Amino acid sequence: MEAPTSRTPPLDPSKCNSTVETMRCSRCAMSAETVSHNGRDVSADDARAGGMVKFGHNLYYCDRCAKIVGYQ
């Protein structure tokens, strides 16, 4: 008896639209990178995972500067 096998369908490249976004601290210019999927903006959770705090549209502080200015 053969073991059941599961086949994963191949990914359609037209549906995968990931880009690398660079986040730069507005105070000290430290940068971090994160992956953005399907053309959406970097979320606050994505920024947090990269050690950044999002405080506006495309505006970030690194964790260190966020503490200094009172965002944490």
Summary of the structure (lengths in Angstrom):
residues: 72
radius of gyration: 18.3
end to end distance: 59.7
largest distance: 66.1
contacts: 148
relative contact order: 0.19
helix: 22%
strand: 33%
